[in-house]
């Protein structure tokens, strides 16, 4: 299980995450911040859990490219 978390409040809207992981991230037309597609919100932390192992690499690239370091990617059993 891959767990991706986005701390959306701190997003600056650079769009790097959308460029490298467009299946998982999109930009809001309302406020220009990133949206983690299909995620659930808990106190400003948007979390997506997926069993698709192919999600790990693009989301790790998004994490590495995020200038404000608000994306986390982990694996659970």
Beta strands, then each sheet from edge to edge (+ up, - down):
strand 1: 2-7
strand 2: 25-27
strand 3: 34-36
strand 4: 40-42
strand 5: 45-50
strand 6: 71-75
sheet 1: 4+ 5- 1+ 6-
sheet 2: 2+ 3-
end
